[in-house]
Amino acid sequence: MVQPPREVGREDVQAVVDVKGDDAVFRPRLSLPKPFWQLALTEIWERFSFYGLQGVLGFYLLYSLDQGGLDVSPAIAVSIIGGYSGMIYLMQVVGGWMGDRVFPPRAMVLFGAVAIMTGHVTLSLIPGIHGLVAGLVFIVAGTGALKTNITAIIGATLPADRSMRDAGFSYFLMAVNTGCVLGPIITGWVQSIWGFHLAFLIASIGMAVGLVQYVIGYKDLPPESRIVKNRIRPANFAKYVAGGFFAVALLALLWSIGTVNAGNLTHVVGVCIALAAGVLFSAILRSPAVASDEKRRVAGYIPLWVVGVLYYGILLQVFTTVTIFVTERVDLDLFGWQLPATWLIAVTPLVGVIFTPFITRMWARQGTREPSVTSKFAIGLVLVSGAYLLLLFSELTPGKDVSPALVLVCMALAGPSEVFVNPVTLSLVTRIAPQKFGTQMTALGVLIIGGGAAISGVLGVLYTVMPLAPYLISVGVSGLATAAAIRLMSRRIESLIE
Protein backbone atom coordinates (compact mmCIF):
# COMPACT_ATOMS: atom_id res chain seq x y z
CA MET A 1 0.00 0.00 0.00
CA VAL A 2 1.33 3.44 -0.89
CA GLN A 3 1.94 5.81 1.98
CA PRO A 4 0.66 9.39 1.76
CA PRO A 5 3.00 11.61 -0.26
CA ARG A 6 5.54 13.31 1.94
CA GLU A 7 5.46 17.03 2.57
CA VAL A 8 7.76 19.35 0.68
CA GLY A 9 11.00 19.99 2.53
CA ARG A 10 14.25 21.86 1.96
CA GLU A 11 15.64 18.92 0.04
CA ASP A 12 12.82 19.16 -2.51
CA VAL A 13 13.08 22.80 -3.58
CA GLN A 14 15.70 25.42 -4.26
CA ALA A 15 14.59 28.96 -3.55
CA VAL A 16 14.85 31.53 -6.28
CA VAL A 17 13.83 35.13 -5.65
CA ASP A 18 12.79 37.38 -8.52
CA VAL A 19 12.54 41.05 -7.66
CA LYS A 20 10.03 43.06 -9.67
CA GLY A 21 9.74 46.57 -8.43
CA ASP A 22 8.89 46.39 -4.73
CA ASP A 23 7.70 42.76 -4.92
CA ALA A 24 9.81 39.69 -4.22
CA VAL A 25 8.46 36.50 -5.74
CA PHE A 26 9.49 33.13 -4.31
CA ARG A 27 9.74 30.44 -6.97
CA PRO A 28 10.59 26.83 -6.01
CA ARG A 29 12.57 24.72 -8.40
CA LEU A 30 11.81 21.05 -8.48
CA SER A 31 14.65 18.85 -7.21
CA LEU A 32 13.83 15.16 -7.43
CA PRO A 33 15.48 12.51 -5.21
CA LYS A 34 17.98 9.92 -6.44
CA PRO A 35 15.57 6.93 -6.26
CA PHE A 36 13.20 8.77 -8.60
CA TRP A 37 15.84 8.96 -11.31
CA GLN A 38 16.90 5.34 -10.73
CA LEU A 39 13.33 4.20 -11.28
CA ALA A 40 12.96 6.50 -14.28
CA LEU A 41 16.03 4.92 -15.89
CA THR A 42 14.58 1.46 -15.25
CA GLU A 43 11.37 2.58 -16.92
CA ILE A 44 13.25 3.83 -19.97
CA TRP A 45 14.57 0.32 -20.63
CA GLU A 46 11.33 -1.43 -19.72
CA ARG A 47 9.43 0.79 -22.13
CA PHE A 48 12.19 0.31 -24.71
CA SER A 49 11.51 -3.43 -24.64
CA PHE A 50 7.71 -3.07 -24.45
CA TYR A 51 7.33 -0.55 -27.26
CA GLY A 52 10.13 -2.15 -29.24
CA LEU A 53 7.86 -5.19 -29.39
CA GLN A 54 4.64 -3.18 -29.70
CA GLY A 55 6.03 -1.25 -32.64
CA VAL A 56 6.70 -4.37 -34.73
CA LEU A 57 3.97 -6.67 -33.37
CA GLY A 58 1.18 -5.38 -35.62
CA PHE A 59 3.37 -5.68 -38.71
CA TYR A 60 4.48 -9.18 -37.59
CA LEU A 61 0.83 -10.21 -37.58
CA LEU A 62 -0.08 -8.44 -40.85
CA TYR A 63 2.94 -9.15 -43.06
CA SER A 64 2.84 -12.14 -45.37
CA LEU A 65 4.79 -15.33 -44.72
CA ASP A 66 7.45 -14.49 -47.30
CA GLN A 67 8.00 -11.17 -45.46
CA GLY A 68 8.56 -13.01 -42.18
CA GLY A 69 5.10 -12.31 -40.77
CA LEU A 70 2.15 -14.49 -39.77
CA ASP A 71 -0.23 -13.30 -42.54
CA VAL A 72 -3.17 -12.68 -40.17
CA SER A 73 -6.22 -10.79 -41.48
CA PRO A 74 -6.41 -7.11 -40.42
CA ALA A 75 -9.54 -7.56 -38.26
CA ILE A 76 -7.99 -10.48 -36.37
CA ALA A 77 -4.64 -8.70 -36.04
CA VAL A 78 -6.08 -5.57 -34.40
CA SER A 79 -8.28 -7.69 -32.13
CA ILE A 80 -5.19 -9.58 -30.93
CA ILE A 81 -3.25 -6.36 -30.39
CA GLY A 82 -6.13 -4.67 -28.55
CA GLY A 83 -6.78 -7.75 -26.42
CA TYR A 84 -3.09 -8.26 -25.60
CA SER A 85 -2.56 -4.59 -24.75
CA GLY A 86 -5.72 -4.45 -22.64
CA MET A 87 -4.78 -7.64 -20.81
CA ILE A 88 -1.41 -6.14 -19.92
CA TYR A 89 -3.13 -3.34 -18.03
CA LEU A 90 -5.83 -5.60 -16.60
CA MET A 91 -3.12 -7.76 -15.05
CA GLN A 92 -1.78 -4.68 -13.33
CA VAL A 93 -4.82 -4.80 -11.07
CA VAL A 94 -3.61 -8.23 -9.95
CA GLY A 95 -0.06 -6.91 -9.65
CA GLY A 96 -1.23 -3.93 -7.59
CA TRP A 97 -3.25 -6.18 -5.29
CA MET A 98 -0.24 -8.47 -4.78
CA GLY A 99 1.95 -5.45 -4.04
CA ASP A 100 -0.51 -4.46 -1.32
CA ARG A 101 -1.21 -7.89 0.13
CA VAL A 102 1.42 -10.54 -0.73
CA PHE A 103 4.88 -9.35 -1.81
CA PRO A 104 6.53 -5.94 -1.27
CA PRO A 105 6.29 -3.64 -4.30
CA ARG A 106 10.02 -3.63 -5.00
CA ALA A 107 10.04 -7.45 -5.18
CA MET A 108 7.06 -7.40 -7.54
CA VAL A 109 8.97 -5.08 -9.87
CA LEU A 110 11.93 -7.46 -9.83
CA PHE A 111 9.74 -10.50 -10.58
CA GLY A 112 8.04 -8.63 -13.39
CA ALA A 113 11.28 -7.60 -15.09
CA VAL A 114 12.51 -11.19 -15.18
CA ALA A 115 9.21 -12.44 -16.65
CA ILE A 116 9.18 -9.72 -19.34
CA MET A 117 12.72 -10.55 -20.41
CA THR A 118 11.75 -14.25 -20.60
CA GLY A 119 8.79 -13.39 -22.83
CA HIS A 120 10.90 -11.47 -25.32
CA VAL A 121 13.48 -14.27 -25.47
CA THR A 122 10.66 -16.77 -26.11
CA LEU A 123 9.35 -14.65 -29.00
CA SER A 124 12.81 -14.43 -30.52
CA LEU A 125 13.58 -18.17 -30.32
CA ILE A 126 10.23 -19.89 -31.04
CA PRO A 127 8.73 -19.14 -34.48
CA GLY A 128 5.07 -19.06 -35.42
CA ILE A 129 1.90 -18.80 -33.41
CA HIS A 130 3.17 -20.96 -30.52
CA GLY A 131 6.09 -18.64 -29.83
CA LEU A 132 3.75 -15.64 -30.12
CA VAL A 133 1.29 -16.97 -27.55
CA ALA A 134 3.94 -18.15 -25.06
CA GLY A 135 5.94 -14.93 -25.32
CA LEU A 136 2.94 -12.66 -24.92
CA VAL A 137 1.73 -14.61 -21.86
CA PHE A 138 5.08 -14.05 -20.11
CA ILE A 139 5.05 -10.36 -21.04
CA VAL A 140 1.47 -9.87 -19.83
CA ALA A 141 2.27 -11.48 -16.46
CA GLY A 142 5.54 -9.60 -16.06
CA THR A 143 4.21 -6.19 -17.02
CA GLY A 144 1.27 -6.72 -14.67
CA ALA A 145 3.66 -7.28 -11.79
CA LEU A 146 5.99 -4.42 -12.68
CA LYS A 147 4.04 -1.39 -13.86
CA THR A 148 1.60 -0.61 -11.04
CA ASN A 149 4.17 -1.25 -8.36
CA ILE A 150 6.91 0.85 -9.92
CA THR A 151 4.43 3.72 -10.35
CA ALA A 152 3.41 3.39 -6.70
CA ILE A 153 7.06 3.54 -5.63
CA ILE A 154 7.55 6.62 -7.78
CA GLY A 155 4.61 8.23 -5.97
CA ALA A 156 6.31 7.59 -2.61
CA THR A 157 9.42 9.50 -3.73
CA LEU A 158 7.58 12.70 -4.71
CA PRO A 159 6.50 15.67 -2.56
CA ALA A 160 2.85 16.36 -1.74
CA ASP A 161 2.60 19.72 -3.52
CA ARG A 162 0.27 19.30 -6.53
CA SER A 163 2.31 21.29 -9.06
CA MET A 164 5.55 19.60 -8.04
CA ARG A 165 3.86 16.22 -8.08
CA ASP A 166 2.41 16.80 -11.56
CA ALA A 167 5.83 18.00 -12.74
CA GLY A 168 7.54 14.95 -11.22
CA PHE A 169 5.19 12.56 -12.97
CA SER A 170 5.65 14.54 -16.19
CA TYR A 171 9.40 13.93 -16.02
CA PHE A 172 8.60 10.28 -15.32
CA LEU A 173 6.44 10.26 -18.46
CA MET A 174 9.32 11.83 -20.38
CA ALA A 175 11.53 8.92 -19.27
CA VAL A 176 8.80 6.48 -20.31
CA ASN A 177 8.46 8.18 -23.70
CA THR A 178 12.23 8.11 -24.23
CA GLY A 179 12.04 4.33 -24.12
CA CYS A 180 8.91 4.45 -26.27
CA VAL A 181 10.87 6.36 -28.92
CA LEU A 182 14.06 4.33 -28.90
CA GLY A 183 12.30 0.95 -28.86
CA PRO A 184 10.36 1.17 -32.16
CA ILE A 185 13.19 3.03 -33.90
CA ILE A 186 15.82 0.41 -33.11
CA THR A 187 13.67 -2.72 -33.37
CA GLY A 188 12.05 -1.37 -36.55
CA TRP A 189 15.46 -0.79 -38.12
CA VAL A 190 16.67 -4.25 -37.05
CA GLN A 191 13.48 -5.87 -38.38
CA SER A 192 13.80 -4.15 -41.75
CA ILE A 193 17.29 -5.65 -42.21
CA TRP A 194 17.42 -8.92 -40.25
CA GLY A 195 13.80 -9.82 -39.61
CA PHE A 196 11.29 -9.93 -36.75
CA HIS A 197 12.91 -12.49 -34.47
CA LEU A 198 16.16 -10.58 -34.11
CA ALA A 199 14.06 -7.48 -33.38
CA PHE A 200 12.38 -9.43 -30.54
CA LEU A 201 15.84 -10.36 -29.21
CA ILE A 202 16.85 -6.69 -29.18
CA ALA A 203 13.75 -5.98 -27.06
CA SER A 204 14.83 -8.66 -24.57
CA ILE A 205 18.29 -7.06 -24.30
CA GLY A 206 16.64 -3.75 -23.47
CA MET A 207 14.72 -5.36 -20.62
CA ALA A 208 17.91 -7.02 -19.37
CA VAL A 209 19.61 -3.61 -19.16
CA GLY A 210 16.60 -2.25 -17.25
CA LEU A 211 16.80 -5.18 -14.84
CA VAL A 212 20.46 -4.51 -14.12
CA GLN A 213 19.71 -0.81 -13.60
CA TYR A 214 16.94 -1.66 -11.15
CA VAL A 215 19.10 -4.07 -9.14
CA ILE A 216 21.85 -1.45 -8.83
CA GLY A 217 19.42 1.02 -7.20
CA TYR A 218 17.48 -1.63 -5.24
CA LYS A 219 18.87 -0.70 -1.82
CA ASP A 220 18.12 3.01 -2.30
CA LEU A 221 14.36 2.58 -2.85
CA PRO A 222 12.08 4.27 -0.27
CA PRO A 223 11.12 2.29 2.85
CA GLU A 224 7.50 1.99 1.70
CA SER A 225 8.62 -0.22 -1.20
CA ARG A 226 10.02 -2.86 1.17
CA ILE A 227 6.93 -3.51 3.25
CA VAL A 228 3.66 -5.33 2.66
CA LYS A 229 1.42 -2.94 4.59
CA ASN A 230 -1.81 -4.92 4.37
CA ARG A 231 -0.59 -8.51 4.26
CA ILE A 232 -3.23 -11.11 3.56
CA ARG A 233 -3.87 -13.79 6.16
CA PRO A 234 -2.55 -17.25 5.17
CA ALA A 235 -6.02 -18.78 5.41
CA ASN A 236 -7.37 -16.29 2.87
CA PHE A 237 -4.35 -16.59 0.59
CA ALA A 238 -5.26 -20.17 -0.36
CA LYS A 239 -8.73 -19.00 -1.41
CA TYR A 240 -7.29 -16.37 -3.73
CA VAL A 241 -4.85 -18.86 -5.25
CA ALA A 242 -7.74 -21.25 -5.90
CA GLY A 243 -9.74 -18.41 -7.44
CA GLY A 244 -6.83 -17.56 -9.73
CA PHE A 245 -6.53 -21.14 -10.94
CA PHE A 246 -10.29 -21.24 -11.53
CA ALA A 247 -10.16 -18.06 -13.63
CA VAL A 248 -7.31 -19.42 -15.77
CA ALA A 249 -9.11 -22.77 -16.23
CA LEU A 250 -12.34 -20.99 -17.20
CA LEU A 251 -10.53 -18.86 -19.77
CA ALA A 252 -8.85 -21.95 -21.21
CA LEU A 253 -12.23 -23.69 -21.47
CA LEU A 254 -13.90 -20.72 -23.17
CA TRP A 255 -11.01 -20.51 -25.62
CA SER A 256 -11.13 -24.24 -26.40
CA ILE A 257 -14.85 -24.17 -27.24
CA GLY A 258 -14.52 -20.98 -29.28
CA THR A 259 -16.54 -18.62 -27.05
CA VAL A 260 -13.40 -16.51 -26.70
CA ASN A 261 -11.26 -16.33 -29.82
CA ALA A 262 -8.78 -14.12 -31.60
CA GLY A 263 -11.57 -12.26 -33.39
CA ASN A 264 -13.38 -11.12 -30.24
CA LEU A 265 -10.44 -11.01 -27.83
CA THR A 266 -10.34 -7.22 -27.62
CA HIS A 267 -14.09 -7.08 -26.87
CA VAL A 268 -13.81 -9.69 -24.10
CA VAL A 269 -10.84 -7.96 -22.50
CA GLY A 270 -12.65 -4.62 -22.69
CA VAL A 271 -15.64 -6.04 -20.82
CA CYS A 272 -13.33 -7.56 -18.19
CA ILE A 273 -11.60 -4.20 -17.68
CA ALA A 274 -14.93 -2.41 -17.26
CA LEU A 275 -16.03 -5.01 -14.70
CA ALA A 276 -12.71 -4.80 -12.83
CA ALA A 277 -12.92 -1.01 -12.67
CA GLY A 278 -16.52 -1.20 -11.47
CA VAL A 279 -15.59 -3.66 -8.72
CA LEU A 280 -12.67 -1.52 -7.55
CA PHE A 281 -14.64 1.73 -7.52
CA SER A 282 -17.51 -0.02 -5.70
CA ALA A 283 -15.18 -1.56 -3.12
CA ILE A 284 -13.59 1.80 -2.35
CA LEU A 285 -16.82 3.78 -2.21
CA ARG A 286 -18.57 1.18 -0.01
CA SER A 287 -15.67 0.45 2.35
CA PRO A 288 -16.20 1.57 5.98
CA ALA A 289 -12.44 2.08 6.19
CA VAL A 290 -12.63 4.97 3.69
CA ALA A 291 -13.48 8.40 5.08
CA SER A 292 -16.31 10.44 3.56
CA ASP A 293 -13.98 13.09 2.12
CA GLU A 294 -11.88 10.33 0.52
CA LYS A 295 -15.02 8.83 -1.04
CA ARG A 296 -15.97 12.24 -2.39
CA ARG A 297 -12.63 12.60 -4.16
CA VAL A 298 -12.84 9.07 -5.60
CA ALA A 299 -16.37 9.77 -6.89
CA GLY A 300 -15.09 12.91 -8.60
CA TYR A 301 -12.44 10.82 -10.33
CA ILE A 302 -14.97 8.48 -12.03
CA PRO A 303 -15.90 10.83 -14.94
CA LEU A 304 -12.22 11.58 -15.47
CA TRP A 305 -11.58 7.83 -15.65
CA VAL A 306 -14.20 7.44 -18.37
CA VAL A 307 -12.82 10.38 -20.36
CA GLY A 308 -9.30 9.01 -20.00
CA VAL A 309 -10.39 5.64 -21.42
CA LEU A 310 -11.85 7.35 -24.49
CA TYR A 311 -8.69 9.45 -24.89
CA TYR A 312 -6.46 6.37 -24.91
CA GLY A 313 -8.89 4.56 -27.17
CA ILE A 314 -8.19 7.25 -29.77
CA LEU A 315 -4.44 7.62 -29.10
CA LEU A 316 -3.54 3.91 -29.05
CA GLN A 317 -4.95 3.36 -32.52
CA VAL A 318 -1.37 4.05 -33.52
CA PHE A 319 -0.86 0.31 -32.90
CA THR A 320 -4.12 -0.84 -34.52
CA THR A 321 -5.82 1.42 -37.06
CA VAL A 322 -2.66 3.33 -38.03
CA THR A 323 -0.71 0.09 -38.44
CA ILE A 324 -3.27 -1.18 -40.95
CA PHE A 325 -3.38 2.24 -42.64
CA VAL A 326 0.41 2.30 -43.06
CA THR A 327 0.48 -1.27 -44.37
CA GLU A 328 -2.29 -0.71 -46.92
CA ARG A 329 -2.06 2.97 -47.92
CA VAL A 330 1.39 4.50 -47.25
CA ASP A 331 4.23 4.44 -49.77
CA LEU A 332 7.34 3.79 -47.67
CA ASP A 333 9.78 3.96 -50.60
CA LEU A 334 11.99 7.04 -50.28
CA PHE A 335 14.25 7.32 -53.33
CA GLY A 336 14.95 3.60 -53.30
CA TRP A 337 15.27 3.29 -49.49
CA GLN A 338 12.49 1.54 -47.60
CA LEU A 339 11.48 3.57 -44.55
CA PRO A 340 10.91 1.26 -41.54
CA ALA A 341 7.16 1.40 -40.87
CA THR A 342 7.65 1.48 -37.10
CA TRP A 343 9.45 4.82 -37.37
CA LEU A 344 6.15 6.48 -38.18
CA ILE A 345 4.77 5.17 -34.89
CA ALA A 346 7.80 6.41 -32.93
CA VAL A 347 7.03 10.03 -33.86
CA THR A 348 4.22 10.27 -31.28
CA PRO A 349 6.36 9.61 -28.16
CA LEU A 350 9.30 11.50 -29.70
CA VAL A 351 7.32 14.73 -29.90
CA GLY A 352 6.01 14.03 -26.38
CA VAL A 353 9.60 13.84 -25.09
CA ILE A 354 10.49 17.12 -26.80
CA PHE A 355 7.50 19.03 -25.43
CA THR A 356 7.39 17.59 -21.88
CA PRO A 357 10.18 19.76 -20.34
CA PHE A 358 8.65 22.98 -21.65
CA ILE A 359 5.17 22.10 -20.38
CA THR A 360 6.34 20.88 -16.96
CA ARG A 361 8.54 23.91 -16.36
CA MET A 362 5.56 26.13 -17.08
CA TRP A 363 3.45 24.17 -14.56
CA ALA A 364 6.17 24.15 -11.89
CA ARG A 365 6.61 27.95 -11.84
CA GLN A 366 4.59 29.77 -9.22
CA GLY A 367 2.74 32.75 -10.59
CA THR A 368 1.92 30.94 -13.83
CA ARG A 369 -1.72 30.04 -14.11
CA GLU A 370 -1.75 26.27 -14.39
CA PRO A 371 -4.67 24.57 -16.19
CA SER A 372 -7.01 22.54 -14.02
CA VAL A 373 -7.14 18.74 -14.23
CA THR A 374 -10.25 18.85 -16.43
CA SER A 375 -8.69 21.47 -18.70
CA LYS A 376 -5.62 19.29 -19.20
CA PHE A 377 -7.79 16.31 -20.14
CA ALA A 378 -9.72 18.48 -22.60
CA ILE A 379 -6.52 19.78 -24.21
CA GLY A 380 -5.24 16.23 -24.63
CA LEU A 381 -8.47 15.15 -26.31
CA VAL A 382 -8.47 18.11 -28.69
CA LEU A 383 -4.90 17.40 -29.81
CA VAL A 384 -5.37 13.67 -30.41
CA SER A 385 -8.76 14.16 -32.11
CA GLY A 386 -7.29 16.82 -34.37
CA ALA A 387 -4.54 14.40 -35.39
CA TYR A 388 -7.03 11.86 -36.72
CA LEU A 389 -9.12 14.53 -38.44
CA LEU A 390 -5.96 15.75 -40.17
CA LEU A 391 -5.47 12.24 -41.55
CA LEU A 392 -8.52 12.95 -43.76
CA PHE A 393 -6.12 14.60 -46.22
CA SER A 394 -5.10 11.06 -47.20
CA GLU A 395 -8.37 10.87 -49.13
CA LEU A 396 -6.77 13.18 -51.70
CA THR A 397 -4.33 10.38 -52.56
CA PRO A 398 -5.99 7.12 -53.65
CA GLY A 399 -4.38 3.71 -53.37
CA LYS A 400 -1.04 3.02 -51.70
CA ASP A 401 0.45 6.40 -52.57
CA VAL A 402 -0.09 8.32 -49.33
CA SER A 403 3.05 10.18 -48.32
CA PRO A 404 4.62 9.17 -44.98
CA ALA A 405 4.97 12.90 -44.30
CA LEU A 406 1.21 13.15 -43.70
CA VAL A 407 1.34 10.33 -41.14
CA LEU A 408 4.37 11.95 -39.50
CA VAL A 409 2.53 15.26 -39.11
CA CYS A 410 -0.59 13.58 -37.70
CA MET A 411 1.38 11.47 -35.21
CA ALA A 412 3.43 14.54 -34.23
CA LEU A 413 0.23 16.46 -33.41
CA ALA A 414 -0.92 13.59 -31.18
CA GLY A 415 2.47 13.43 -29.41
CA PRO A 416 2.14 16.24 -26.84
CA SER A 417 -1.41 15.19 -25.94
CA GLU A 418 -0.34 12.50 -23.48
CA VAL A 419 1.54 15.06 -21.37
CA PHE A 420 -1.87 16.53 -20.51
CA VAL A 421 -3.40 13.19 -19.46
CA ASN A 422 -0.98 10.52 -18.27
CA PRO A 423 1.11 12.35 -15.63
CA VAL A 424 -1.96 14.19 -14.39
CA THR A 425 -3.79 10.88 -13.93
CA LEU A 426 -0.88 9.25 -12.09
CA SER A 427 -0.42 12.30 -9.90
CA LEU A 428 -4.12 12.52 -9.12
CA VAL A 429 -4.68 8.88 -8.19
CA THR A 430 -1.65 8.76 -5.89
CA ARG A 431 -2.74 12.05 -4.29
CA ILE A 432 -6.40 11.17 -3.62
CA ALA A 433 -5.89 7.46 -2.89
CA PRO A 434 -7.51 6.34 0.40
CA GLN A 435 -5.10 4.87 2.96
CA LYS A 436 -6.39 1.31 2.52
CA PHE A 437 -6.48 1.38 -1.27
CA GLY A 438 -3.19 2.94 -2.33
CA THR A 439 -1.92 0.57 -4.96
CA GLN A 440 -5.43 -0.37 -6.10
CA MET A 441 -6.11 3.29 -6.89
CA THR A 442 -2.88 3.34 -8.89
CA ALA A 443 -4.17 0.24 -10.70
CA LEU A 444 -7.37 2.11 -11.52
CA GLY A 445 -5.27 4.86 -13.05
CA VAL A 446 -3.39 2.34 -15.14
CA LEU A 447 -6.65 0.61 -16.15
CA ILE A 448 -7.49 3.79 -18.03
CA ILE A 449 -4.81 2.83 -20.54
CA GLY A 450 -5.99 -0.80 -20.56
CA GLY A 451 -9.55 0.22 -21.33
CA GLY A 452 -8.27 2.54 -24.03
CA ALA A 453 -6.14 -0.24 -25.52
CA ALA A 454 -9.18 -2.52 -25.73
CA ILE A 455 -11.23 0.26 -27.35
CA SER A 456 -8.42 0.88 -29.85
CA GLY A 457 -8.75 -2.77 -30.87
CA VAL A 458 -12.52 -2.43 -31.22
CA LEU A 459 -12.04 0.73 -33.29
CA GLY A 460 -9.45 -1.08 -35.40
CA VAL A 461 -11.98 -3.81 -36.19
CA LEU A 462 -14.53 -1.11 -37.06
CA TYR A 463 -11.96 0.55 -39.33
CA THR A 464 -11.74 -2.64 -41.42
CA VAL A 465 -15.45 -2.47 -42.33
CA MET A 466 -16.01 1.32 -42.66
CA PRO A 467 -14.96 3.79 -45.36
CA LEU A 468 -11.98 5.83 -44.19
CA ALA A 469 -13.50 9.34 -44.21
CA PRO A 470 -16.64 8.55 -42.16
CA TYR A 471 -14.50 6.57 -39.74
CA LEU A 472 -11.99 9.38 -39.13
CA ILE A 473 -14.76 11.97 -38.80
CA SER A 474 -16.60 9.81 -36.26
CA VAL A 475 -13.48 9.31 -34.13
CA GLY A 476 -12.36 12.94 -34.30
CA VAL A 477 -15.77 14.49 -33.61
CA SER A 478 -16.39 12.09 -30.71
CA GLY A 479 -13.14 13.19 -29.10
CA LEU A 480 -13.91 16.90 -29.54
CA ALA A 481 -17.43 16.46 -28.15
CA THR A 482 -16.05 14.67 -25.08
CA ALA A 483 -13.54 17.50 -24.55
CA ALA A 484 -16.39 20.02 -24.60
CA ALA A 485 -18.44 17.91 -22.17
CA ILE A 486 -15.63 17.57 -19.62
CA ARG A 487 -15.12 21.33 -19.69
CA LEU A 488 -18.82 21.89 -19.00
CA MET A 489 -18.55 19.54 -15.99
CA SER A 490 -15.25 20.98 -14.79
CA ARG A 491 -16.50 23.05 -11.85
CA ARG A 492 -18.37 20.10 -10.31
CA ILE A 493 -15.50 17.64 -10.86
CA GLU A 494 -12.84 19.99 -9.48
CA SER A 495 -14.94 20.67 -6.38
CA LEU A 496 -15.09 16.93 -5.68
CA ILE A 497 -11.47 15.94 -6.25
CA GLU A 498 -9.76 18.90 -4.56
Summary of the structure (lengths in Angstrom):
residues: 498
radius of gyration: 22.1
end to end distance: 21.8
largest distance: 77.8
contacts: 1878
relative contact order: 0.16
helix: 78%
strand: 5%
